[in-house]
Amino acid sequence: MYHRRYGENGPTVILLHGGPAVPGFMAPVGRRLGRDFRVLEPWQRDRDPERLTVARHVTDLRDFITEHATDAKPALVGSSWGAMLALAHAAEHPDNVGPIVMIGSGTFDRASRKRMHELIEERMTPDIKAEVAHIKRDVADPDERLQQTGQAILPIYAHDPVTTDLEIDHADAKAHLETWSDMIRLQESGTYPAAFTAITSPVLMLHGDVDPHPGSMIRDTLLPVIPHLEYHEFPNCGHYPWIERVASDAFYELLINWLNNQLC
């Protein structure tokens, strides 16, 4: 599995990007954490001859940890879908995972997903709608269409960003659809979030107060199965805290201090 490294010293931290299948955007987090930790950023599996599943991603992550992590229980820091993958992996392999940080987590039930879609629709300005319609109509390649759509709706997800360059390397529309569809299937079947009762690792959930992913609703969905979950919400902050003008410093300070307390 292709991966990037940031820093060579300290406890191991594994970054899990979101999307699914949209790697690259956690590079700024990797660069900052690399000053204090040995950071590994695996790029999750793209399209495959076999249909992608959450279980396949969990197996890939287990194999990556076995091969590359020098610590018995590395920390997992996941953003969006990556936060969901961290929990899925910890539920399957609770004895091989250290502290978990969830940044802007995805949703785990219908009510939270419904509220997320409502918030996105409320913030969809005429200009954004027109740009999304243009991309859907004129961009033939599905991977490029996914990446351009994500860029077009960034104003819905970011509050006051210092940059609009998320450093995304590429997008894989097929892998994105297959992975997310399987996550929804597992939620509808009752597998998630019920399986998360197996998680014994410390879990910290970091969320922006204007992230369209409804943080308090996601937290309340998870607390019955992860009662030790800690939650912190940043004011004036969207889905990517590290690009926010006001919240980024507080985000890094809390993240690094918490990881140090758990790992050192």
Backbone bond lengths (Angstrom), bond angles and torsions (degrees), N, CA, C in turn:
res aa  C-N    CA-C-N  psi(-1)  N-CA   C-N-CA  omega(-1)  CA-C   N-CA-C  phi
1 M - - - 1.470 - - 1.535 108.91 -
2 Y 1.318 116.50 127.30 1.456 119.71 177.80 1.531 109.55 -62.66
3 H 1.324 116.76 139.47 1.448 119.56 176.80 1.524 110.18 -151.12
4 R 1.317 115.01 158.68 1.450 122.29 175.64 1.518 109.16 -111.97
5 R 1.328 115.52 150.67 1.454 122.19 179.67 1.522 109.86 -117.89
6 Y 1.322 115.11 142.58 1.459 121.70 175.50 1.527 106.93 -136.15
7 G 1.319 117.52 112.43 1.450 120.23 -179.76 1.514 111.86 82.34
8 E 1.315 115.57 148.03 1.462 121.08 -177.46 1.515 113.01 -119.90
9 N 1.321 117.60 -5.07 1.463 120.53 -174.16 1.515 111.12 -120.92
10 G 1.322 115.06 154.99 1.453 120.74 176.60 1.520 112.04 94.64
11 P 1.329 116.11 178.11 1.461 121.18 179.02 1.530 111.11 -61.72
12 T 1.322 115.69 155.87 1.461 120.79 -177.32 1.522 111.19 -83.75
13 V 1.321 115.32 131.82 1.463 123.41 173.99 1.519 107.54 -123.19
14 I 1.324 116.62 130.02 1.456 121.61 179.54 1.519 108.90 -109.77
15 L 1.331 116.54 121.97 1.456 122.68 178.24 1.523 110.02 -89.26
16 L 1.324 116.07 136.35 1.461 121.81 179.05 1.521 108.90 -121.44
17 H 1.331 115.46 111.79 1.464 120.37 -177.54 1.527 110.89 -74.02
18 G 1.307 115.10 166.52 1.454 121.26 -179.99 1.510 112.48 -100.78
19 G 1.303 114.03 -155.38 1.466 122.20 -178.63 1.525 110.48 130.35
20 P 1.339 117.17 -85.55 1.465 127.91 -7.79 1.539 111.29 -61.61
21 A 1.318 115.01 164.73 1.472 123.57 173.63 1.525 113.40 67.51
22 V 1.347 115.76 35.49 1.466 120.64 175.97 1.533 107.74 -132.35
23 P 1.328 118.53 77.37 1.467 121.22 -175.15 1.524 113.02 -82.26
24 G 1.316 114.58 159.18 1.454 121.23 172.53 1.512 114.62 116.34
25 F 1.354 117.31 -29.81 1.464 118.01 -167.73 1.528 113.74 -76.22
26 M 1.333 117.94 -8.07 1.465 118.86 177.19 1.524 112.89 -91.45
27 A 1.325 116.96 8.59 1.458 120.29 179.49 1.535 113.21 -54.91
28 P 1.344 120.04 -44.29 1.470 118.26 179.01 1.527 112.70 -60.89
29 V 1.333 116.76 -37.29 1.464 120.22 178.31 1.530 109.35 -66.44
30 G 1.319 116.49 -41.97 1.457 120.33 177.96 1.520 112.37 -60.66
31 R 1.323 116.32 -43.82 1.467 119.69 -179.13 1.533 111.15 -62.87
32 R 1.328 116.68 -40.88 1.472 119.64 -179.23 1.519 111.21 -72.04
33 L 1.311 118.70 -44.88 1.461 120.51 -179.61 1.526 111.33 -67.82
34 G 1.338 116.40 -25.79 1.455 120.47 -179.59 1.519 114.20 -63.67
35 R 1.318 117.54 -14.38 1.466 120.07 175.70 1.526 111.23 -72.59
36 D 1.333 116.82 -22.80 1.459 120.87 -173.69 1.525 113.75 -121.26
37 F 1.335 116.04 -18.18 1.460 119.74 -173.33 1.529 110.69 -136.46
38 R 1.312 115.16 164.87 1.464 121.71 169.82 1.523 106.12 -88.94
39 V 1.314 117.17 105.97 1.462 122.40 -170.70 1.524 110.52 -106.85
40 L 1.324 115.91 131.35 1.452 123.38 176.03 1.520 108.65 -120.91
41 E 1.336 115.41 134.03 1.470 120.37 -179.44 1.534 109.24 -123.98
42 P 1.337 117.98 90.17 1.465 119.52 177.23 1.521 111.30 -73.56
43 W 1.323 115.56 140.74 1.460 120.31 173.94 1.522 107.72 -93.92
44 Q 1.300 114.79 115.85 1.458 120.52 -172.79 1.529 111.36 -62.97
45 R 1.301 114.77 160.00 1.456 122.82 -175.64 1.529 111.65 -56.87
46 D 1.336 115.07 130.53 1.459 120.92 172.70 1.527 109.42 -85.20
47 R 1.322 117.07 -163.70 1.464 121.47 -177.80 1.513 110.57 -53.18
48 D 1.319 114.50 149.27 1.447 121.75 -171.79 1.523 107.94 -142.40
49 P 1.345 118.49 154.77 1.469 118.48 175.77 1.527 112.70 -56.54
50 E 1.346 115.86 -34.87 1.457 119.88 175.69 1.526 109.19 -92.81
51 R 1.316 115.25 148.74 1.462 120.21 -179.61 1.529 109.95 -61.73
52 L 1.319 116.25 133.39 1.456 120.61 -178.10 1.529 111.00 -76.18
53 T 1.318 115.12 142.24 1.457 122.37 178.38 1.518 109.85 -133.29
54 V 1.324 116.01 163.77 1.461 120.29 173.83 1.523 109.76 -59.92
55 A 1.324 116.84 -40.64 1.464 120.75 -179.68 1.531 111.24 -59.28
56 R 1.324 116.57 -38.22 1.472 119.73 178.96 1.525 110.60 -65.02
57 H 1.316 116.62 -41.73 1.465 120.06 178.06 1.529 111.03 -65.66
58 V 1.330 117.09 -38.46 1.461 120.66 178.26 1.530 110.25 -63.39
59 T 1.332 116.60 -43.42 1.466 120.52 177.70 1.527 111.04 -62.89
60 D 1.329 116.62 -43.24 1.463 120.28 177.72 1.531 111.09 -58.57
61 L 1.342 116.15 -43.56 1.461 119.90 -178.66 1.524 110.36 -67.32
62 R 1.323 117.86 -40.70 1.465 120.56 176.69 1.530 110.35 -58.74
63 D 1.328 116.30 -46.03 1.468 119.89 -179.23 1.525 111.02 -64.79
64 F 1.324 116.75 -38.33 1.468 120.34 179.18 1.524 110.50 -64.34
65 I 1.322 116.63 -45.08 1.461 120.48 179.58 1.531 110.45 -61.73
66 T 1.313 116.25 -43.97 1.464 120.55 -179.73 1.527 111.21 -59.81
67 E 1.326 116.22 -39.12 1.459 120.57 -175.74 1.522 113.64 -81.40
68 H 1.333 117.00 -35.50 1.461 118.89 -167.11 1.527 115.45 -115.73
69 A 1.318 118.94 -21.40 1.465 120.06 -175.77 1.515 110.19 -82.57
70 T 1.316 117.19 125.53 1.457 120.99 178.40 1.523 111.02 -83.18
71 D 1.320 117.12 -20.11 1.464 121.41 177.95 1.520 109.72 -89.31
72 A 1.317 116.02 146.65 1.461 119.64 179.44 1.528 111.25 -65.15
73 K 1.334 115.02 -34.27 1.464 119.23 -177.98 1.531 109.27 -133.67
74 P 1.333 117.81 83.27 1.465 119.95 -179.64 1.520 111.67 -69.71
75 A 1.325 115.11 154.33 1.460 120.23 173.25 1.520 109.64 -75.44
76 L 1.323 116.02 146.31 1.458 122.60 174.13 1.517 108.56 -114.45
77 V 1.325 116.53 124.72 1.467 122.11 177.09 1.519 106.81 -121.07
78 G 1.328 116.31 107.43 1.451 120.93 -175.12 1.514 112.20 -116.95
79 S 1.334 115.93 142.54 1.458 121.93 178.04 1.520 109.82 -111.78
80 S 1.335 116.96 129.72 1.465 123.21 174.82 1.534 110.19 59.82
81 W 1.341 118.44 -117.65 1.456 119.61 175.33 1.527 110.78 -57.99
82 G 1.327 118.07 -33.83 1.456 120.62 179.51 1.520 112.52 -60.97
83 A 1.345 117.63 -32.90 1.461 120.93 175.32 1.525 110.54 -65.62
84 M 1.323 116.21 -38.22 1.460 120.84 178.47 1.528 110.46 -66.90
85 L 1.323 116.46 -41.01 1.460 120.80 178.02 1.528 110.60 -63.32
86 A 1.319 117.22 -38.70 1.466 120.33 178.27 1.521 110.82 -58.93
87 L 1.334 117.30 -44.35 1.460 120.36 179.17 1.525 111.33 -67.45
88 A 1.335 116.67 -41.81 1.463 120.00 179.12 1.518 110.73 -60.15
89 H 1.325 116.39 -42.50 1.466 120.50 179.30 1.523 111.03 -67.04
90 A 1.324 117.37 -43.61 1.461 120.88 -178.72 1.525 111.57 -65.17
91 A 1.331 116.74 -32.67 1.463 119.96 177.93 1.523 111.25 -68.65
92 E 1.325 116.21 -34.55 1.468 121.12 -178.92 1.528 111.65 -82.21
93 H 1.344 116.99 -31.85 1.471 121.44 -176.15 1.533 109.54 -131.96
94 P 1.315 117.90 63.42 1.477 119.97 -173.11 1.515 114.45 -64.69
95 D 1.320 117.90 -22.72 1.464 120.12 -177.59 1.525 113.30 -87.37
96 N 1.327 116.97 -3.29 1.466 120.39 -175.40 1.523 113.21 -118.56
97 V 1.320 116.79 17.37 1.463 120.99 -175.74 1.520 109.49 -127.35
98 G 1.329 115.34 136.29 1.447 121.35 174.71 1.519 110.91 -89.93
99 P 1.320 118.03 -150.55 1.469 121.59 -178.81 1.529 111.66 -63.36
100 I 1.314 115.23 147.89 1.462 122.64 -176.72 1.518 109.27 -120.50
101 V 1.341 115.94 132.02 1.460 121.52 173.64 1.513 108.33 -118.35
102 M 1.322 116.07 126.02 1.460 123.40 178.90 1.527 108.33 -107.72
103 I 1.311 116.96 118.98 1.466 121.66 -179.80 1.527 108.42 -110.86
104 G 1.329 117.36 118.02 1.461 120.45 177.49 1.509 112.58 55.59
105 S 1.306 116.96 48.39 1.464 121.37 -173.26 1.524 113.08 -57.35
106 G 1.316 114.82 151.97 1.455 121.41 169.73 1.516 110.84 -71.90
107 T 1.317 116.28 178.70 1.457 122.59 -173.79 1.523 111.67 -94.00
108 F 1.353 115.37 157.54 1.456 120.93 -177.63 1.524 113.46 -126.40
109 D 1.320 117.90 7.86 1.464 119.41 176.29 1.524 109.77 -153.09
110 R 1.338 115.61 167.18 1.457 120.98 -175.59 1.522 112.33 -63.43
111 A 1.333 116.59 -40.32 1.463 119.50 -176.23 1.522 110.78 -63.01
112 S 1.336 117.21 -43.65 1.462 120.40 179.45 1.517 111.32 -66.66
113 R 1.341 117.17 -39.65 1.471 120.28 177.99 1.523 110.71 -64.11
114 K 1.334 115.80 -41.21 1.467 120.04 178.89 1.530 110.33 -61.33
115 R 1.324 116.90 -44.23 1.461 120.13 179.92 1.524 110.71 -65.63
116 M 1.335 117.50 -38.38 1.464 120.98 177.23 1.524 110.43 -59.58
117 H 1.317 117.00 -47.23 1.466 120.14 -179.66 1.529 111.11 -64.55
118 E 1.323 117.12 -35.48 1.468 120.30 177.11 1.525 110.67 -64.35
119 L 1.316 117.21 -44.11 1.463 120.38 -179.83 1.521 111.39 -65.08
120 I 1.321 116.57 -40.31 1.465 119.72 177.73 1.517 110.47 -62.23
121 E 1.315 116.66 -43.68 1.471 120.61 -179.43 1.525 110.67 -65.58
122 E 1.326 117.76 -39.58 1.467 121.48 179.38 1.527 111.62 -61.97
123 R 1.329 117.25 -32.06 1.465 121.45 -176.18 1.527 112.75 -95.91
124 M 1.293 117.23 2.14 1.462 121.71 -177.23 1.534 109.18 -79.81
125 T 1.316 116.63 94.29 1.459 121.26 -179.15 1.532 110.12 -70.96
126 P 1.332 117.56 163.39 1.470 119.92 176.49 1.530 112.93 -55.89
127 D 1.334 116.99 -38.11 1.469 119.74 179.95 1.529 111.30 -65.88
128 I 1.327 116.22 -42.94 1.466 119.17 179.16 1.524 110.02 -65.44
129 K 1.334 117.14 -42.87 1.463 120.42 178.63 1.524 110.97 -58.98
130 A 1.317 115.99 -42.37 1.459 119.96 -179.07 1.520 111.02 -65.72
131 E 1.332 117.10 -40.56 1.459 120.51 179.80 1.531 111.30 -66.82
132 V 1.320 116.69 -41.95 1.463 120.64 178.64 1.527 110.30 -63.81
133 A 1.330 116.61 -41.47 1.467 120.37 178.50 1.530 110.90 -64.05
134 H 1.323 116.09 -39.96 1.467 120.90 177.72 1.530 110.47 -61.29
135 I 1.322 116.84 -45.60 1.468 120.93 -179.23 1.526 109.97 -63.51
136 K 1.315 116.42 -44.81 1.457 120.45 -179.41 1.522 111.57 -61.89
137 R 1.322 116.12 -35.96 1.473 121.30 -176.73 1.527 112.13 -81.30
138 D 1.321 118.15 -38.14 1.464 120.24 -166.23 1.528 115.46 -110.27
139 V 1.314 118.05 -13.51 1.465 119.96 -179.40 1.529 108.16 -100.09
140 A 1.313 115.51 109.16 1.465 120.49 -172.66 1.524 113.04 -77.44
141 D 1.330 117.01 -38.54 1.460 120.18 -175.71 1.529 110.23 -72.43
142 P 1.335 119.20 122.76 1.469 120.48 -175.26 1.526 113.70 -64.66
143 D 1.330 117.21 -32.36 1.458 119.03 178.85 1.526 111.00 -68.72
144 E 1.324 116.24 -45.31 1.463 120.54 177.67 1.529 110.29 -65.34
145 R 1.315 116.09 -36.38 1.472 119.89 179.17 1.533 110.63 -63.54
146 L 1.324 116.88 -42.45 1.467 120.60 178.45 1.523 110.63 -62.24
147 Q 1.328 116.85 -45.13 1.462 119.97 -177.48 1.524 111.37 -67.44
148 Q 1.320 117.34 -42.88 1.457 119.99 179.63 1.530 111.88 -67.19
149 T 1.324 117.07 -35.88 1.471 120.04 177.97 1.522 110.24 -64.64
150 G 1.337 116.23 -42.01 1.459 119.40 177.41 1.514 112.54 -59.39
151 Q 1.344 116.03 -39.88 1.457 119.67 178.20 1.521 111.11 -68.04
152 A 1.327 116.76 -38.12 1.468 120.92 -178.41 1.518 112.24 -65.09
153 I 1.325 117.21 -34.66 1.466 119.96 -177.16 1.533 112.22 -95.29
154 L 1.334 117.79 8.85 1.458 119.96 178.49 1.526 112.46 -55.27
155 P 1.348 120.43 -38.21 1.469 118.57 178.21 1.523 114.01 -59.62
156 I 1.319 117.65 -22.02 1.461 121.10 176.41 1.525 110.57 -75.14
157 Y 1.324 116.58 -29.93 1.455 121.95 -173.91 1.521 113.80 -97.71
158 A 1.319 117.66 -24.29 1.466 121.41 -178.88 1.519 109.60 -107.47
159 H 1.329 116.17 145.91 1.469 120.61 -178.00 1.521 111.31 -93.21
160 D 1.332 117.65 -62.86 1.467 122.76 179.81 1.526 107.89 -141.00
161 P 1.332 116.95 72.11 1.466 119.77 -172.53 1.516 112.57 -75.56
162 V 1.327 115.17 146.29 1.465 119.70 174.85 1.524 110.51 -83.14
163 T 1.314 117.17 -13.48 1.462 121.99 176.50 1.521 108.90 -150.36
164 T 1.312 116.12 152.67 1.469 120.76 172.98 1.525 110.80 -107.45
165 D 1.327 116.49 4.70 1.463 120.99 177.05 1.525 108.73 -90.66
166 L 1.326 116.90 104.71 1.455 121.75 -178.42 1.529 112.66 -83.92
167 E 1.330 117.41 -1.44 1.463 123.18 179.14 1.531 112.24 62.12
168 I 1.319 116.68 31.18 1.464 121.10 177.63 1.523 108.94 -69.05
169 D 1.321 116.60 132.17 1.461 120.82 -179.82 1.522 111.54 -81.68
170 H 1.319 117.01 -46.74 1.457 121.17 -179.90 1.523 108.15 -165.92
171 A 1.313 115.64 171.47 1.461 121.81 174.22 1.519 108.58 -131.63
172 D 1.329 115.93 145.24 1.459 121.46 178.75 1.526 107.44 -123.11
173 A 1.316 116.68 102.43 1.456 121.62 -173.10 1.525 112.36 -64.84
174 K 1.325 117.35 -39.04 1.465 120.43 -178.99 1.527 110.74 -65.87
175 A 1.322 116.43 -47.09 1.460 120.26 178.58 1.526 111.05 -63.84
176 H 1.320 116.29 -38.52 1.461 121.81 178.03 1.525 110.72 -59.23
177 L 1.320 116.24 -51.17 1.468 120.92 -177.00 1.519 111.66 -65.05
178 E 1.322 116.58 -45.44 1.463 119.75 -176.97 1.532 111.35 -64.93
179 T 1.327 116.27 -43.75 1.457 119.88 -178.26 1.518 111.44 -65.93
180 W 1.328 116.36 -47.69 1.467 119.62 -178.33 1.527 110.90 -66.05
181 S 1.324 117.69 -38.06 1.465 120.78 178.13 1.526 110.83 -61.00
182 D 1.332 116.40 -38.70 1.460 118.97 179.69 1.521 111.19 -70.69
183 M 1.330 117.50 -36.74 1.460 119.39 175.83 1.527 111.13 -61.64
184 I 1.323 117.07 -42.32 1.465 120.12 177.56 1.526 109.97 -63.19
185 R 1.325 117.18 -41.82 1.470 120.90 178.32 1.525 110.69 -58.42
186 L 1.319 116.95 -43.26 1.459 120.55 -179.08 1.524 111.65 -67.60
187 Q 1.320 116.63 -32.92 1.458 119.19 175.78 1.523 111.31 -70.72
188 E 1.319 116.24 -43.93 1.467 120.18 -178.61 1.528 111.48 -65.32
189 S 1.330 117.19 -30.47 1.461 120.81 179.83 1.526 112.33 -80.27
190 G 1.321 116.97 -8.95 1.458 121.08 -179.31 1.515 114.42 90.06
191 T 1.340 117.19 2.66 1.469 119.86 179.02 1.523 111.05 -64.63
192 Y 1.341 115.28 -48.45 1.464 121.38 175.47 1.527 108.98 -111.71
193 P 1.311 116.52 141.06 1.475 127.74 6.89 1.527 114.96 -90.75
194 A 1.343 118.74 8.67 1.466 120.59 -174.94 1.520 112.72 -55.79
195 A 1.348 117.14 -37.44 1.460 120.55 -177.33 1.524 112.91 -63.93
196 F 1.317 117.37 -17.60 1.462 120.42 -176.07 1.528 112.73 -72.12
197 T 1.329 117.80 -6.00 1.466 119.82 174.87 1.528 110.98 -61.81
198 A 1.333 117.15 -20.57 1.468 120.84 -179.89 1.526 112.60 -75.71
199 I 1.329 117.94 -12.74 1.466 121.26 -174.02 1.520 110.38 -75.71
200 T 1.317 115.73 123.86 1.467 121.73 177.75 1.520 112.77 -109.88
201 S 1.327 117.52 -12.35 1.462 121.53 -179.01 1.522 110.90 -67.64
202 P 1.335 117.72 151.76 1.465 120.16 169.68 1.529 109.85 -60.66
203 V 1.314 116.27 140.13 1.466 121.15 -177.97 1.527 108.90 -130.74
204 L 1.329 115.35 126.53 1.462 121.93 176.31 1.510 108.79 -118.72
205 M 1.328 116.33 127.17 1.451 122.34 179.00 1.526 108.74 -108.09
206 L 1.338 116.64 118.96 1.464 122.89 179.46 1.522 108.31 -110.26
207 H 1.333 116.76 130.79 1.458 119.69 -173.35 1.522 110.39 -147.12
208 G 1.317 115.67 144.14 1.451 120.98 173.68 1.512 110.95 -85.77
209 D 1.334 116.17 145.15 1.467 118.57 -175.73 1.526 112.97 -73.07
210 V 1.343 117.90 -15.09 1.465 119.33 176.66 1.539 111.57 -114.60
211 D 1.307 116.92 16.12 1.463 120.78 171.12 1.527 108.24 -64.18
212 P 1.335 118.69 130.44 1.467 118.71 177.65 1.525 112.97 -65.49
213 H 1.324 118.49 -18.14 1.454 120.42 168.73 1.535 106.60 -72.00
214 P 1.310 119.50 115.22 1.473 120.94 -171.02 1.527 111.79 -72.69
215 G 1.317 116.13 97.31 1.454 121.45 -171.02 1.510 114.77 -56.72
216 S 1.338 117.59 -48.59 1.464 119.44 -176.32 1.527 111.41 -65.93
217 M 1.328 117.46 -33.33 1.463 120.26 177.77 1.529 110.65 -69.77
218 I 1.329 116.54 -41.28 1.462 119.97 177.86 1.523 109.58 -64.52
219 R 1.316 116.87 -43.79 1.471 121.01 176.82 1.525 111.12 -56.41
220 D 1.332 116.74 -47.55 1.458 120.17 -176.85 1.525 112.28 -67.86
221 T 1.325 117.13 -26.14 1.460 120.48 174.07 1.522 111.06 -69.88
222 L 1.332 116.15 -35.04 1.466 120.83 -174.70 1.527 113.82 -86.83
223 L 1.319 118.41 -29.42 1.459 120.40 -174.41 1.533 114.14 -57.14
224 P 1.330 120.55 -37.94 1.466 118.41 178.91 1.527 113.67 -63.01
225 V 1.329 117.80 -25.23 1.468 120.57 -178.78 1.527 112.24 -105.78
226 I 1.340 117.37 -19.49 1.472 121.71 174.77 1.535 106.41 -128.87
227 P 1.327 117.66 74.16 1.473 119.57 -173.48 1.526 113.81 -65.12
228 H 1.332 117.44 -18.36 1.462 120.08 179.54 1.531 112.10 -89.69
229 L 1.317 118.48 6.48 1.460 122.22 -179.69 1.531 110.19 -62.59
230 E 1.338 115.75 133.28 1.465 122.15 173.66 1.527 108.53 -101.52
231 Y 1.327 115.51 143.03 1.468 119.64 -176.57 1.518 109.58 -129.32
232 H 1.337 115.09 133.40 1.472 120.20 174.30 1.517 108.65 -136.11
233 E 1.322 115.31 130.78 1.462 121.40 -179.37 1.523 109.59 -115.23
234 F 1.336 115.56 128.74 1.459 121.34 -179.28 1.524 110.30 -93.83
235 P 1.329 118.03 131.96 1.471 120.01 175.79 1.528 111.06 -73.80
236 N 1.313 115.39 152.95 1.470 121.97 178.02 1.530 111.45 54.47
237 C 1.320 115.04 47.30 1.458 120.25 -172.17 1.523 110.41 -142.84
238 G 1.331 115.22 136.17 1.448 121.18 178.39 1.513 112.55 -100.76
239 H 1.333 115.69 -145.86 1.462 122.91 -170.86 1.534 113.02 -76.66
240 Y 1.325 116.47 -23.85 1.464 121.68 -177.45 1.528 108.75 -119.88
241 P 1.322 119.62 84.97 1.471 121.20 -172.51 1.521 114.03 -57.07
242 W 1.327 117.28 -30.14 1.467 120.02 -174.54 1.523 113.37 -71.56
243 I 1.339 118.93 -15.43 1.462 119.42 176.98 1.524 112.24 -100.58
244 E 1.328 117.66 1.26 1.458 120.64 -175.97 1.531 111.51 -83.29
245 R 1.318 115.64 134.66 1.464 121.82 -176.44 1.530 111.47 -60.63
246 V 1.315 117.44 -44.22 1.464 121.59 -175.21 1.523 112.04 -88.03
247 A 1.320 117.46 -39.50 1.470 120.44 -167.87 1.520 115.08 -90.82
248 S 1.318 118.20 -16.34 1.470 118.99 -169.14 1.526 113.19 -61.50
249 D 1.318 118.07 -43.26 1.465 119.97 -178.43 1.526 110.98 -62.82
250 A 1.331 116.29 -44.97 1.469 120.10 179.43 1.521 110.83 -65.04
251 F 1.314 115.91 -36.59 1.465 120.46 178.35 1.522 110.88 -61.32
252 Y 1.318 117.47 -52.02 1.461 120.30 -178.59 1.530 111.37 -64.23
253 E 1.319 117.36 -40.39 1.466 120.28 -179.03 1.527 110.61 -61.03
254 L 1.334 116.49 -48.12 1.459 119.43 -179.25 1.523 111.32 -65.97
255 L 1.325 116.75 -44.81 1.464 121.40 -178.32 1.527 111.01 -59.77
256 I 1.325 117.64 -49.40 1.462 121.48 -175.65 1.529 110.63 -68.62
257 N 1.332 117.58 -42.36 1.462 119.98 179.84 1.518 110.73 -63.74
258 W 1.324 116.30 -41.66 1.472 119.35 -179.15 1.519 110.91 -65.64
259 L 1.332 117.04 -44.93 1.463 119.86 177.95 1.528 111.47 -61.93
260 N 1.329 117.10 -41.69 1.458 119.81 178.21 1.535 111.18 -61.48
261 N 1.318 116.41 -42.44 1.470 119.90 -179.95 1.521 111.35 -64.66
262 Q 1.329 116.50 -33.40 1.463 119.45 -177.08 1.528 112.30 -84.14
263 L 1.332 117.17 -31.60 1.465 120.52 -170.53 1.523 114.00 -101.81
264 C 1.333 117.15 -22.65 1.473 119.25 -171.91 1.519 111.37 -106.85
